[in-house]
Amino acid sequence: MKFLAEIEVLPKKGLLDPQGKAVTHSMSSIGLNNVLEVCVGRFITLEIEADNESSAFEAADTASKKLLANLIMESYKIRISEL
Amino acid sequence: MKFLAEIEVLPKKGLLDPQGKAVTHSMSSIGLNNVLEVCVGRFITLEIEADNESSAFEAADTASKKLLANLIMESYKIRISEL
């Protein structure tokens, strides 16, 4: 079976997010004064061949820990769905 | 009211995604041979002050179109939730 893993990686709260800060400042220049705070991270999708949802989750979790997220500075969330 | 907009930006299907290709190749080197394809994009969260969900969505949509996504090469999805 094939699964889709969608992984959201964001800088941890309280840590510097210079890209987010820069984008926050740009918002008012395009007329959006009601955008208070911006965080910028990465979005990664994986197509995984696995027997069931939990082993697909495990593969996505290993990939996140070892390759996709820097756990010192970033946190991640995984969503799994069947393809 | 405050809303959280979560925006997923991904390269359009069929367009080059060199980062995704590179990560796909790296998967086997960490023992994940069951990961078939990887796409790498951006994940952006906005904190928005708005009267209701639809005007929060509109602000997030404007931000995506004008600033956050390159519509020629990327597509985006927006999720709105109340804070």
N, CA and C atoms of all chains as a GROMACS GRO file, in nm:
protein
  498
    1MET      N    1   0.083  -0.120   0.000
    1MET     CA    2   0.000   0.000   0.000
    1MET      C    3   0.086   0.125   0.000
    2LYS      N    4   0.032   0.228  -0.062
    2LYS     CA    5   0.106   0.355  -0.065
    2LYS      C    6   0.043   0.457   0.028
    3PHE      N    7   0.129   0.528   0.098
    3PHE     CA    8   0.081   0.632   0.188
    3PHE      C    9   0.147   0.765   0.156
    4LEU      N   10   0.076   0.872   0.189
    4LEU     CA   11   0.134   1.005   0.176
    4LEU      C   12   0.161   1.059   0.317
    5ALA      N   13   0.285   1.096   0.343
    5ALA     CA   14   0.318   1.161   0.470
    5ALA      C   15   0.339   1.309   0.443
    6GLU      N   16   0.269   1.393   0.519
    6GLU     CA   17   0.288   1.538   0.506
    6GLU      C   18   0.354   1.587   0.634
    7ILE      N   19   0.470   1.646   0.620
    7ILE     CA   20   0.548   1.684   0.737
    7ILE      C   21   0.565   1.835   0.743
    8GLU      N   22   0.523   1.893   0.855
    8GLU     CA   23   0.540   2.037   0.876
    8GLU      C   24   0.654   2.060   0.972
    9VAL      N   25   0.752   2.137   0.931
    9VAL     CA   26   0.868   2.168   1.017
    9VAL      C   27   0.867   2.317   1.046
   10LEU      N   28   0.869   2.352   1.175
   10LEU     CA   29   0.868   2.494   1.214
   10LEU      C   30   0.978   2.521   1.315
   11PRO      N   31   1.034   2.642   1.314
   11PRO     CA   32   1.129   2.680   1.419
   11PRO      C   33   1.059   2.672   1.554
   12LYS      N   34   1.131   2.624   1.657
   12LYS     CA   35   1.070   2.616   1.790
   12LYS      C   36   1.035   2.754   1.843
   13LYS      N   37   0.926   2.761   1.917
   13LYS     CA   38   0.882   2.888   1.980
   13LYS      C   39   0.996   2.946   2.062
   14GLY      N   40   1.015   3.076   2.050
   14GLY     CA   41   1.115   3.141   2.133
   14GLY      C   42   1.252   3.145   2.069
   15LEU      N   43   1.272   3.061   1.965
   15LEU     CA   44   1.399   3.067   1.895
   15LEU      C   45   1.391   3.168   1.782
   16LEU      N   46   1.504   3.217   1.741
   16LEU     CA   47   1.509   3.316   1.633
   16LEU      C   48   1.449   3.260   1.504
   17ASP      N   49   1.368   3.341   1.438
   17ASP     CA   50   1.314   3.305   1.308
   17ASP      C   51   1.329   3.427   1.218
   18PRO      N   52   1.452   3.454   1.171
   18PRO     CA   53   1.478   3.578   1.096
   18PRO      C   54   1.393   3.590   0.970
   19GLN      N   55   1.368   3.474   0.905
   19GLN     CA   56   1.286   3.476   0.784
   19GLN      C   57   1.143   3.518   0.818
   20GLY      N   58   1.091   3.462   0.928
   20GLY     CA   59   0.957   3.499   0.973
   20GLY      C   60   0.947   3.647   1.007
   21LYS      N   61   1.047   3.697   1.078
   21LYS     CA   62   1.049   3.840   1.114
   21LYS      C   63   1.047   3.926   0.988
   22ALA      N   64   1.130   3.889   0.890
   22ALA     CA   65   1.138   3.968   0.766
   22ALA      C   66   1.003   3.969   0.695
   23VAL      N   67   0.938   3.852   0.690
   23VAL     CA   68   0.809   3.845   0.620
   23VAL      C   69   0.703   3.924   0.698
   24THR      N   70   0.708   3.918   0.832
   24THR     CA   71   0.613   3.996   0.912
   24THR      C   72   0.622   4.144   0.874
   25HIS      N   73   0.745   4.195   0.863
   25HIS     CA   74   0.762   4.336   0.828
   25HIS      C   75   0.711   4.367   0.688
   26SER      N   76   0.724   4.269   0.596
   26SER     CA   77   0.680   4.293   0.458
   26SER      C   78   0.528   4.301   0.445
   27MET      N   79   0.456   4.240   0.541
   27MET     CA   80   0.311   4.233   0.531
   27MET      C   81   0.248   4.372   0.521
   28SER      N   82   0.298   4.466   0.602
   28SER     CA   83   0.234   4.598   0.599
   28SER      C   84   0.260   4.668   0.466
   29SER      N   85   0.371   4.634   0.399
   29SER     CA   86   0.399   4.698   0.270
   29SER      C   87   0.306   4.649   0.160
   30ILE      N   88   0.238   4.534   0.180
   30ILE     CA   89   0.137   4.494   0.081
   30ILE      C   90  -0.004   4.517   0.137
   31GLY      N   91  -0.012   4.602   0.238
   31GLY     CA   92  -0.144   4.645   0.287
   31GLY      C   93  -0.209   4.554   0.389
   32LEU      N   94  -0.133   4.455   0.441
   32LEU     CA   95  -0.192   4.362   0.538
   32LEU      C   96  -0.145   4.397   0.679
   33ASN      N   97  -0.209   4.498   0.738
   33ASN     CA   98  -0.169   4.539   0.872
   33ASN      C   99  -0.225   4.448   0.981
   34ASN      N  100  -0.316   4.358   0.943
   34ASN     CA  101  -0.377   4.269   1.042
   34ASN      C  102  -0.303   4.136   1.058
   35VAL      N  103  -0.189   4.122   0.989
   35VAL     CA  104  -0.108   4.002   1.010
   35VAL      C  105  -0.004   4.033   1.119
   36LEU      N  106  -0.019   3.966   1.235
   36LEU     CA  107   0.059   4.004   1.352
   36LEU      C  108   0.194   3.934   1.360
   37GLU      N  109   0.195   3.808   1.320
   37GLU     CA  110   0.320   3.734   1.334
   37GLU      C  111   0.328   3.625   1.229
   38VAL      N  112   0.448   3.607   1.176
   38VAL     CA  113   0.469   3.508   1.071
   38VAL      C  114   0.581   3.413   1.114
   39CYS      N  115   0.560   3.282   1.095
   39CYS     CA  116   0.668   3.186   1.113
   39CYS      C  117   0.691   3.115   0.980
   40VAL      N  118   0.815   3.097   0.944
   40VAL     CA  119   0.845   3.032   0.817
   40VAL      C  120   0.921   2.903   0.843
   41GLY      N  121   0.868   2.793   0.790
   41GLY     CA  122   0.935   2.664   0.804
   41GLY      C  123   0.933   2.589   0.673
   42ARG      N  124   0.941   2.456   0.680
   42ARG     CA  125   0.940   2.375   0.559
   42ARG      C  126   0.822   2.280   0.559
   43PHE      N  127   0.777   2.247   0.438
   43PHE     CA  128   0.669   2.150   0.421
   43PHE      C  129   0.721   2.041   0.328
   44ILE      N  130   0.718   1.918   0.375
   44ILE     CA  131   0.776   1.809   0.297
   44ILE      C  132   0.674   1.697   0.283
   45THR      N  133   0.656   1.647   0.162
   45THR     CA  134   0.568   1.531   0.144
   45THR      C  135   0.652   1.411   0.103
   46LEU      N  136   0.617   1.296   0.160
   46LEU     CA  137   0.684   1.171   0.125
   46LEU      C  138   0.581   1.072   0.073
   47GLU      N  139   0.615   1.004  -0.035
   47GLU     CA  140   0.532   0.893  -0.080
   47GLU      C  141   0.599   0.767  -0.027
   48ILE      N  142   0.525   0.691   0.055
   48ILE     CA  143   0.586   0.577   0.125
   48ILE      C  144   0.515   0.447   0.091
   49GLU      N  145   0.591   0.346   0.060
   49GLU     CA  146   0.537   0.211   0.039
   49GLU      C  147   0.545   0.137   0.172
   50ALA      N  148   0.428   0.100   0.228
   50ALA     CA  149   0.432   0.034   0.359
   50ALA      C  150   0.311  -0.057   0.374
   51ASP      N  151   0.322  -0.151   0.470
   51ASP     CA  152   0.213  -0.246   0.492
   51ASP      C  153   0.093  -0.181   0.558
   52ASN      N  154   0.118  -0.087   0.647
   52ASN     CA  155   0.006  -0.024   0.718
   52ASN      C  156   0.044   0.118   0.760
   53GLU      N  157  -0.056   0.189   0.814
   53GLU     CA  158  -0.036   0.329   0.845
   53GLU      C  159   0.073   0.350   0.949
   54SER      N  160   0.080   0.258   1.048
   54SER     CA  161   0.175   0.284   1.156
   54SER      C  162   0.319   0.263   1.110
   55SER      N  163   0.342   0.171   1.014
   55SER     CA  164   0.480   0.157   0.968
   55SER      C  165   0.515   0.271   0.872
   56ALA      N  166   0.415   0.328   0.803
   56ALA     CA  167   0.440   0.447   0.721
   56ALA      C  168   0.476   0.565   0.811
   57PHE      N  169   0.404   0.576   0.925
   57PHE     CA  170   0.434   0.684   1.020
   57PHE      C  171   0.575   0.670   1.073
   58GLU      N  172   0.613   0.545   1.104
   58GLU     CA  173   0.746   0.520   1.158
   58GLU      C  174   0.856   0.563   1.060
   59ALA      N  175   0.836   0.532   0.930
   59ALA     CA  176   0.933   0.571   0.828
   59ALA      C  177   0.942   0.724   0.820
   60ALA      N  178   0.825   0.791   0.823
   60ALA     CA  179   0.825   0.937   0.814
   60ALA      C  180   0.891   0.999   0.937
   61ASP      N  181   0.870   0.935   1.053
   61ASP     CA  182   0.928   0.985   1.177
   61ASP      C  183   1.081   0.970   1.174
   62THR      N  184   1.130   0.854   1.126
   62THR     CA  185   1.274   0.834   1.113
   62THR      C  186   1.334   0.936   1.017
   63ALA      N  187   1.267   0.958   0.903
   63ALA     CA  188   1.316   1.055   0.804
   63ALA      C  189   1.322   1.195   0.865
   64SER      N  190   1.219   1.230   0.944
   64SER     CA  191   1.216   1.364   1.004
   64SER      C  192   1.331   1.381   1.102
   65LYS      N  193   1.348   1.279   1.187
   65LYS     CA  194   1.451   1.287   1.292
   65LYS      C  195   1.592   1.290   1.233
   66LYS      N  196   1.617   1.205   1.132
   66LYS     CA  197   1.754   1.188   1.083
   66LYS      C  198   1.790   1.287   0.973
   67LEU      N  199   1.689   1.338   0.901
   67LEU     CA  200   1.723   1.410   0.778
   67LEU      C  201   1.649   1.543   0.761
   68LEU      N  202   1.520   1.546   0.797
   68LEU     CA  203   1.439   1.659   0.752
   68LEU      C  204   1.433   1.774   0.852
   69ALA      N  205   1.438   1.742   0.981
   69ALA     CA  206   1.427   1.849   1.082
   69ALA      C  207   1.554   1.853   1.167
   70ASN      N  208   1.588   1.971   1.210
   70ASN     CA  209   1.697   1.990   1.305
   70ASN      C  210   1.634   2.002   1.443
   71LEU      N  211   1.637   1.893   1.519
   71LEU     CA  212   1.557   1.887   1.643
   71LEU      C  213   1.599   1.987   1.749
   72ILE      N  214   1.718   2.039   1.738
   72ILE     CA  215   1.761   2.140   1.834
   72ILE      C  216   1.684   2.270   1.814
   73MET      N  217   1.660   2.304   1.689
   73MET     CA  218   1.597   2.432   1.659
   73MET      C  219   1.456   2.421   1.605
   74GLU      N  220   1.416   2.301   1.562
   74GLU     CA  221   1.287   2.288   1.493
   74GLU      C  222   1.201   2.177   1.553
   75SER      N  223   1.070   2.194   1.538
   75SER     CA  224   0.980   2.085   1.574
   75SER      C  225   0.903   2.044   1.449
   76TYR      N  226   0.848   1.922   1.451
   76TYR     CA  227   0.777   1.877   1.331
   76TYR      C  228   0.649   1.804   1.367
   77LYS      N  229   0.555   1.803   1.269
   77LYS     CA  230   0.430   1.731   1.282
   77LYS      C  231   0.412   1.645   1.158
   78ILE      N  232   0.359   1.525   1.177
   78ILE     CA  233   0.340   1.433   1.064
   78ILE      C  234   0.193   1.399   1.049
   79ARG      N  235   0.142   1.408   0.927
   79ARG     CA  236   0.008   1.356   0.895
   79ARG      C  237   0.023   1.245   0.792
   80ILE      N  238  -0.047   1.132   0.815
   80ILE     CA  239  -0.040   1.022   0.720
   80ILE      C  240  -0.177   1.001   0.657
   81SER      N  241  -0.180   0.982   0.526
   81SER     CA  242  -0.306   0.944   0.461
   81SER      C  243  -0.277   0.840   0.355
   82GLU      N  244  -0.380   0.759   0.321
   82GLU     CA  245  -0.360   0.654   0.222
   82GLU      C  246  -0.370   0.713   0.083
   83LEU      N  247  -0.286   0.664  -0.009
   83LEU     CA  248  -0.292   0.715  -0.148
   83LEU      C  249  -0.380   0.624  -0.234
   84MET      N  250  -1.098   3.915   1.690
   84MET     CA  251  -1.064   3.774   1.705
   84MET      C  252  -0.932   3.742   1.636
   85LYS      N  253  -0.863   3.645   1.693
   85LYS     CA  254  -0.736   3.604   1.632
   85LYS      C  255  -0.750   3.468   1.564
   86PHE      N  256  -0.692   3.460   1.447
   86PHE     CA  257  -0.694   3.334   1.373
   86PHE      C  258  -0.552   3.291   1.338
   87LEU      N  259  -0.536   3.160   1.324
   87LEU     CA  260  -0.409   3.106   1.276
   87LEU      C  261  -0.429   3.056   1.135
   88ALA      N  262  -0.349   3.106   1.042
   88ALA     CA  263  -0.351   3.054   0.905
   88ALA      C  264  -0.227   2.968   0.885
   89GLU      N  265  -0.248   2.846   0.840
   89GLU     CA  266  -0.135   2.756   0.810
   89GLU      C  267  -0.130   2.737   0.659
   90ILE      N  268  -0.020   2.775   0.599
   90ILE     CA  269  -0.009   2.775   0.453
   90ILE      C  270   0.098   2.677   0.408
   91GLU      N  271   0.056   2.582   0.322
   91GLU     CA  272   0.150   2.485   0.265
   91GLU      C  273   0.181   2.525   0.122
   92VAL      N  274   0.307   2.545   0.092
   92VAL     CA  275   0.348   2.582  -0.044
   92VAL      C  276   0.431   2.468  -0.101
   93LEU      N  277   0.392   2.416  -0.217
   93LEU     CA  278   0.466   2.305  -0.280
   93LEU      C  279   0.495   2.338  -0.426
   94PRO      N  280   0.606   2.288  -0.480
   94PRO     CA  281   0.630   2.302  -0.624
   94PRO      C  282   0.518   2.233  -0.701
   95LYS      N  283   0.475   2.292  -0.813
   95LYS     CA  284   0.368   2.228  -0.891
   95LYS      C  285   0.415   2.095  -0.948
   96LYS      N  286   0.322   2.000  -0.957
   96LYS     CA  287   0.352   1.868  -1.014
   96LYS      C  288   0.412   1.883  -1.153
   97GLY      N  289   0.514   1.806  -1.182
   97GLY     CA  290   0.572   1.807  -1.316
   97GLY      C  291   0.682   1.910  -1.330
   98LEU      N  292   0.689   2.004  -1.236
   98LEU     CA  293   0.799   2.101  -1.242
   98LEU      C  294   0.918   2.047  -1.165
   99LEU      N  295   1.034   2.096  -1.197
   99LEU     CA  296   1.157   2.052  -1.132
   99LEU      C  297   1.153   2.080  -0.982
  100ASP      N  298   1.194   1.983  -0.904
  100ASP     CA  299   1.205   2.002  -0.759
  100ASP      C  300   1.340   1.943  -0.717
  101PRO      N  301   1.449   2.012  -0.746
  101PRO     CA  302   1.582   1.957  -0.723
  101PRO      C  303   1.607   1.920  -0.576
  102GLN      N  304   1.552   2.001  -0.485
  102GLN     CA  305   1.567   1.971  -0.342
  102GLN      C  306   1.498   1.838  -0.309
  103GLY      N  307   1.377   1.820  -0.363
  103GLY     CA  308   1.303   1.696  -0.341
  103GLY      C  309   1.380   1.576  -0.395
  104LYS      N  310   1.433   1.592  -0.517
  104LYS     CA  311   1.511   1.482  -0.578
  104LYS      C  312   1.632   1.447  -0.490
  105ALA      N  313   1.701   1.549  -0.440
  105ALA     CA  314   1.820   1.525  -0.358
  105ALA      C  315   1.782   1.449  -0.231
  106VAL      N  316   1.670   1.492  -0.167
  106VAL     CA  317   1.629   1.426  -0.043
  106VAL      C  318   1.584   1.283  -0.071
  107THR      N  319   1.516   1.261  -0.184
  107THR     CA  320   1.475   1.125  -0.221
  107THR      C  321   1.597   1.033  -0.226
  108HIS      N  322   1.704   1.080  -0.290
  108HIS     CA  323   1.825   0.997  -0.300
  108HIS      C  324   1.888   0.972  -0.163
  109SER      N  325   1.878   1.071  -0.073
  109SER     CA  326   1.938   1.054   0.060
  109SER      C  327   1.865   0.952   0.145
  110MET      N  328   1.737   0.926   0.115
  110MET     CA  329   1.658   0.836   0.199
  110MET      C  330   1.720   0.697   0.209
  111SER      N  331   1.769   0.645   0.096
  111SER     CA  332   1.824   0.509   0.101
  111SER      C  333   1.952   0.505   0.186
  112SER      N  334   2.022   0.617   0.193
  112SER     CA  335   2.145   0.617   0.272
  112SER      C  336   2.117   0.615   0.422
  113ILE      N  337   1.994   0.649   0.464
  113ILE     CA  338   1.959   0.632   0.605
  113ILE      C  339   1.870   0.509   0.624
  114GLY      N  340   1.871   0.419   0.524
  114GLY     CA  341   1.802   0.291   0.539
  114GLY      C  342   1.654   0.292   0.507
  115LEU      N  343   1.604   0.402   0.449
  115LEU     CA  344   1.461   0.408   0.417
  115LEU      C  345   1.439   0.385   0.267
  116ASN      N  346   1.441   0.256   0.227
  116ASN     CA  347   1.425   0.226   0.085
  116ASN      C  348   1.279   0.230   0.042
  117ASN      N  349   1.188   0.242   0.140
  117ASN     CA  350   1.045   0.243   0.104
  117ASN      C  351   0.989   0.384   0.083
  118VAL      N  352   1.077   0.485   0.088
  118VAL     CA  353   1.031   0.621   0.056
  118VAL      C  354   1.053   0.645  -0.093
  119LEU      N  355   0.944   0.657  -0.169
  119LEU     CA  356   0.954   0.657  -0.315
  119LEU      C  357   0.978   0.796  -0.372
  120GLU      N  358   0.914   0.895  -0.314
  120GLU     CA  359   0.927   1.028  -0.372
  120GLU      C  360   0.913   1.134  -0.264
  121VAL      N  361   0.992   1.238  -0.276
  121VAL     CA  362   0.990   1.345  -0.177
  121VAL      C  363   0.967   1.478  -0.249
  122CYS      N  364   0.879   1.561  -0.194
  122CYS     CA  365   0.866   1.698  -0.244
  122CYS      C  366   0.897   1.791  -0.127
  123VAL      N  367   0.973   1.895  -0.156
  123VAL     CA  368   1.008   1.989  -0.051
  123VAL      C  369   0.952   2.127  -0.084
  124GLY      N  370   0.876   2.181   0.011
  124GLY     CA  371   0.820   2.315  -0.007
  124GLY      C  372   0.835   2.395   0.120
  125ARG      N  373   0.748   2.494   0.138
  125ARG     CA  374   0.755   2.579   0.257
  125ARG      C  375   0.627   2.568   0.338
  126PHE      N  376   0.641   2.588   0.470
  126PHE     CA  377   0.525   2.590   0.558
  126PHE      C  378   0.529   2.722   0.633
  127ILE      N  379   0.421   2.798   0.622
  127ILE     CA  380   0.419   2.931   0.681
  127ILE      C  381   0.296   2.946   0.769
  128THR      N  382   0.314   2.995   0.890
  128THR     CA  383   0.198   3.024   0.973
  128THR      C  384   0.184   3.175   0.991
  129LEU      N  385   0.060   3.222   0.985
  129LEU     CA  386   0.031   3.364   1.008
  129LEU      C  387  -0.065   3.377   1.124
  130GLU      N  388  -0.038   3.471   1.212
  130GLU     CA  389  -0.135   3.505   1.315
  130GLU      C  390  -0.208   3.628   1.264
  131ILE      N  391  -0.341   3.617   1.249
  131ILE     CA  392  -0.418   3.723   1.184
  131ILE      C  393  -0.527   3.775   1.276
  132GLU      N  394  -0.536   3.905   1.286
  132GLU     CA  395  -0.646   3.970   1.360
  132GLU      C  396  -0.757   4.000   1.259
  133ALA      N  397  -0.875   3.938   1.278
  133ALA     CA  398  -0.983   3.960   1.181
  133ALA      C  399  -1.118   3.940   1.248
  134ASP      N  400  -1.222   3.993   1.184
  134ASP     CA  401  -1.357   3.984   1.241
  134ASP      C  402  -1.414   3.844   1.231
  135ASN      N  403  -1.382   3.775   1.123
  135ASN     CA  404  -1.436   3.640   1.106
  135ASN      C  405  -1.341   3.556   1.021
  136GLU      N  406  -1.376   3.426   1.012
  136GLU     CA  407  -1.288   3.332   0.945
  136GLU      C  408  -1.265   3.368   0.799
  137SER      N  409  -1.372   3.416   0.732
  137SER     CA  410  -1.356   3.439   0.589
  137SER      C  411  -1.267   3.559   0.561
  138SER      N  412  -1.269   3.661   0.648
  138SER     CA  413  -1.177   3.772   0.621
  138SER      C  414  -1.034   3.735   0.660
  139ALA      N  415  -1.017   3.643   0.755
  139ALA     CA  416  -0.884   3.591   0.786
  139ALA      C  417  -0.831   3.512   0.667
  140PHE      N  418  -0.920   3.431   0.608
  140PHE     CA  419  -0.879   3.354   0.490
  140PHE      C  420  -0.837   3.447   0.377
  141GLU      N  421  -0.915   3.555   0.359
  141GLU     CA  422  -0.884   3.649   0.252
  141GLU      C  423  -0.746   3.713   0.271
  142ALA      N  424  -0.713   3.750   0.395
  142ALA     CA  425  -0.581   3.808   0.423
  142ALA      C  426  -0.471   3.707   0.394
  143ALA      N  427  -0.492   3.580   0.436
  143ALA     CA  428  -0.392   3.477   0.411
  143ALA      C  429  -0.376   3.451   0.262
  144ASP      N  430  -0.488   3.457   0.190
  144ASP     CA  431  -0.485   3.434   0.045
  144ASP      C  432  -0.408   3.547  -0.025
  145THR      N  433  -0.434   3.671   0.015
  145THR     CA  434  -0.361   3.785  -0.042
  145THR      C  435  -0.212   3.772  -0.014
  146ALA      N  436  -0.176   3.738   0.111
  146ALA     CA  437  -0.036   3.722   0.148
  146ALA      C  438   0.030   3.613   0.064
  147SER      N  439  -0.042   3.501   0.042
  147SER     CA  440   0.014   3.391  -0.036
  147SER      C  441   0.040   3.435  -0.179
  148LYS      N  442  -0.062   3.500  -0.238
  148LYS     CA  443  -0.051   3.540  -0.379
  148LYS      C  444   0.057   3.645  -0.400
  149LYS      N  445   0.065   3.742  -0.310
  149LYS     CA  446   0.154   3.855  -0.334
  149LYS      C  447   0.295   3.834  -0.281
  150LEU      N  448   0.310   3.746  -0.180
  150LEU     CA  449   0.437   3.743  -0.111
  150LEU      C  450   0.493   3.603  -0.088
  151LEU      N  451   0.407   3.507  -0.054
  151LEU     CA  452   0.460   3.381   0.000
  151LEU      C  453   0.483   3.273  -0.106
  152ALA      N  454   0.400   3.273  -0.212
  152ALA     CA  455   0.414   3.168  -0.313
  152ALA      C  456   0.444   3.230  -0.449
  153ASN      N  457   0.522   3.160  -0.527
  153ASN     CA  458   0.545   3.199  -0.665
  153ASN      C  459   0.447   3.117  -0.750
  154LEU      N  460   0.338   3.180  -0.793
  154LEU     CA  461   0.227   3.104  -0.854
  154LEU      C  462   0.264   3.039  -0.987
  155ILE      N  463   0.371   3.082  -1.048
  155ILE     CA  464   0.413   3.019  -1.174
  155ILE      C  465   0.467   2.879  -1.145
  156MET      N  466   0.538   2.866  -1.034
  156MET     CA  467   0.604   2.738  -1.007
  156MET      C  468   0.546   2.664  -0.887
  157GLU      N  469   0.464   2.733  -0.807
  157GLU     CA  470   0.420   2.672  -0.681
  157GLU      C  471   0.268   2.680  -0.665
  158SER      N  472   0.216   2.586  -0.590
  158SER     CA  473   0.075   2.595  -0.551
  158SER      C  474   0.068   2.600  -0.399
  159TYR      N  475  -0.044   2.650  -0.346
  159TYR     CA  476  -0.054   2.660  -0.201
  159TYR      C  477  -0.191   2.619  -0.150
  160LYS      N  478  -0.195   2.580  -0.024
  160LYS     CA  479  -0.319   2.545   0.045
  160LYS      C  480  -0.324   2.622   0.176
  161ILE      N  481  -0.442   2.670   0.213
  161ILE     CA  482  -0.456   2.746   0.337
  161ILE      C  483  -0.553   2.676   0.432
  162ARG      N  484  -0.515   2.662   0.558
  162ARG     CA  485  -0.608   2.616   0.662
  162ARG      C  486  -0.622   2.728   0.765
  163ILE      N  487  -0.747   2.758   0.803
  163ILE     CA  488  -0.769   2.862   0.904
  163ILE      C  489  -0.826   2.799   1.030
  164SER      N  490  -0.773   2.837   1.146
  164SER     CA  491  -0.836   2.795   1.272
  164SER      C  492  -0.836   2.914   1.368
  165GLU      N  493  -0.931   2.909   1.464
  165GLU     CA  494  -0.939   3.019   1.558
  165GLU      C  495  -0.835   3.000   1.670
  166LEU      N  496  -0.777   3.109   1.714
  166LEU     CA  497  -0.678   3.099   1.823
  166LEU      C  498  -0.744   3.128   1.959
   0.00000   0.00000   0.00000
